[in-house]
Amino acid sequence: MRAHPVDRPADLDVVRESYDRVADNYARMVVTTGVGDIRTHPWLKASIDAFADTVRGLGPVLDVGCGPGTVTAYLAERGLEVSGVDLSPRMIENARRLHPHCRFSVASATDLDLGAASLGGVLGWWSLFNLPRDVLPQVLGLFARALKPGGHFITATHVGDGDAVRTEAYGGVPVRWTTHKWRPEQLVGLIEGAGLHPVAELRLPPEEYSGPGVVVMARRPG
């Protein structure tokens, strides 16, 4: 049993089923349109490159909520010892198909059994916004404990007030999930509360198909 269990979100199964339904469409869109591929967004790519340079040599890296494995594979190309996990079995099937050289497994961010000080880096790259507001701080605490001293965490998420309920996504596929939006200062406060020290922040303006976003990178002291 884990020493620090995380509460299970009440809508976990519904969210998993929704991502299973959109997984094939989303993976196809990444390949054909570049949506979700950091190579098409210079500032997001720069953030991931900075993260990769910072954690290189510190130990294994875990991409939590990896989807079809695009960022996981990019970090592997950069020479990192990286693996990906995702709540959706269908997302993981696509990740394994598209990136057979990488390691992927099915797991929720709330059900990870991570050893203390076992990771050099953790990503929550546009993947933690479905976590309820009382659960996200618990998950951040889990990540902080799993990082080695000097290890880094990077996250990107949607900025705003309140919650947005999605009923369709990625080509009109029916879904049921809630996007919990955060103000940058709120997110930074949660990260600090988990015991991490923020070291960089990138604020993104709204784009044609998305609202404003924020990227935060933080370090475990020591």
N, C-alpha and C positions, 0 to 999 in steps of 0.2 A: 504493500500500500504506500502511496506517495505521502511524504511528510507534510506537503502543503496542497491539499486537494482544492480544486477550483469548482465553483458552482456550475452546474449544468444548465445552460440556457433553456428556458421552457420551449422555445421554438426551434431547437437544434435540428430535430428530424425534418421539420418543414423546410428549413433553410437548406439542409442537405439535399432533399428531394428536388428543390428548385434549382440548385446548381447542377445536379445530375441532368435535369432537363435542358439546361442551356449549354452544357459542356461542349457538345459537338459543334453547335453554332459558334460559340466563342472561340474554340480552337481554330475553326475554319476562318473566322474573321481575323485572328492574329496572323495567320499565314498569308491571307490574301490581301488584307488592307493595312496591316501593321498596327491595328488597335491593340493596346496592351504591350507592344514591343518597345522597350526603352530606346532602341536604336533610332526610332522615328521622333524622339523627343529629346533634344540635346541637353536640356537642364535635368531631366530625370536620369538620363544616361550619366551625366556628370556626377550626380549624387551617388548612383550605384558604383561608379568607378572610384569615387573617393572612399566609399565604404570598403570596397574590395582592397584598395591600397592600404587602408588602415588596419584591416583584420588579417592581412596576409601573414602567415606564419604563426598565428596565435592559436590555431586549432580548428576543429570542425565548425562549419557554418550551417545553420538550419534556416530554410526558407519556409515560413509558416503561412499556409494559405497560398501555395505555389501555383494553383490553377493548372494550366497545361504545361507548366515548367519553363516558360520563356526566360525568366530572370535566373532561375536555377541553372539552366544550361549556359547562359551568358557568364555567370560567375565561374562555372566549371571551365569554360574557355579561358578565363582569366587565371586559371591555375589554382583555384581554391578547392579545398576538400568540402564540398557542399552537397547537401541532400534536401529534398523537398517533401513536405507533407501537405495534405489537403483534406478537408472534410468530405469532399465529393469523390466517391469511387470512380465515377465516370471521368472527372477531371484527371484523376491519376492514370486512368487507362489512356487518355489522350497524351498525357505527359510522357508515359513510357513508350508510346508509339512514336512520338515526335522526337524524343531525346533518349534513345535506348542506352546511351552511354552513361546516363545519370541515374542516381538512386532516388526512388520515390516510394512513399507509403501513404496509406489512408489513416488520417487522424485529425481530430478536432484540436484547435488551439487550447481548448479547455480540458483536454484529456491526454496531455503529453506527460510522459514519465521521463523527466530530464534530470540527469545527475547534477549535483551542485558543482559549479565551476568547471563544467565539462565542455563548454562551447567558446569559440573565439568570436563568433558573431551570430546574431539572430536578425532575420528580416520579418517584418509584418507589412508587406508591400501591397497597399490597397486591399488588405485582407482582414482587417480587424474591425471594420465599421459595422459589421452585423452583430458584434458582441454587445449585449445589454450594458447599460451605463454602470451597473453595480458589478459586472463581471470583468470588464476591461481592466480595472486596476488590479484584480487578482491575477490576470494573465500577464500583465506587465511585471508583477512581482515574481511570477514564475520564471519569466525570461531573465530578470535581473539576477536571480539566484543561480540560474544555469550558466551565466556568463563568467568566464575567467576574469580576474582582475585585469583591467586594461582592455577587455573585450568590448565590442560595440553592438548597439541595437540601432536599426534604422526602420522607420515606419513612414508610410504615406497614407493620407486619408482625406475625406471630404470635409470641407469647412462650412460651418453654418450654425444656426440655432435650431434645436429641436430635432425631430425625426422625420424621415420621409419613407412612406410605405410604397414598395414597388409591387406592381401586379403584372408587369411584363418586362422583358429585357432581351437584348441581343437578338433582334429580328422578330420581335413580337411574341416570344415564347412566354406562356403564362408562368409566373413565379409568385411566391409569397415570401418577402423578406423585408426587414426594416433596416434602413440606413441611418445609423446614429451619427449625427454630425457634431463636430466639436469646434470650438474656437481654438486657434493656435495656442493661446495662453492657457486654456483649460487642459489641452493635451500635454503641454509641457509640464504643467503642474502635476498631472498624473504620473508622468515619467519620472519626475523628481521624487514624487512620493513613493515610487517603487525602489528608490535608492540609486538611480542612475543620474549622471551629470550631463545635461544637454550640451552639445558642442557645436551644433550647426542647425540652421533652420532655413528652409526655402519655401516661400509663399508663392502659390501659383494662381494667376487670375482665371476667371471663367473662360472656357473655350467653347467652341461650337456645340460640342456634344456632352459637356460636363460643366459643373459648377466649379467654384474655387477649391483649391486643395492646398495641402501643406505637407512638407517632408521634414522630419526631425531625426537627427542622429544624436545618440547619447552614448556615454561611456560608463562602464562600471569602474568606480574608483579603485585604486590599489596598484 
